[in-house]
Amino acid sequence: MDVVDSLEQGVAATRRLVDAPDLAGITGRYFDGEKEGRAASEAYDPAYRKQLAALTESLLPSRHLRS
């Protein structure tokens, strides 16, 4: 079973990513709480990402209807 952080832990982890001088300029990395980690394996699979993008697009209203 996955461990779910408390609201306070989530806020502390987010504040660290925003405020920590040692993380200034860091982009494009995945963090699990306060530790750098790896996203789920699907995040690195181009075919899965393409499938997810297509599903997402199918669930959104048509582009011509958006403002």
BELPEMO-V130788 format. One record per backbone hydrogen bond with DSSP energy under -0.5 kcal/mol. NH is the residue of the N-H (numbers start at 1). CO is the residue of the C=O. If there is no record, write none. Layout:
NH:CO + NH:CO
This chain:
5:3 + 10:6 + 11:7 + 12:8 + 13:9 + 14:10 + 15:11 + 16:12 + 17:13 + 18:14 + 19:15 + 20:16 + 23:20 + 24:21 + 26:23 + 30:37 + 32:35 + 33:31 + 35:32 + 37:30 + 43:40 + 44:41 + 45:42 + 46:44 + 49:45 + 50:46 + 51:47 + 52:48 + 53:49 + 54:50 + 55:51 + 56:52 + 57:53 + 58:54 + 59:55 + 59:56 + 60:56 + 60:57 + 65:62 + 66:62 + 66:63
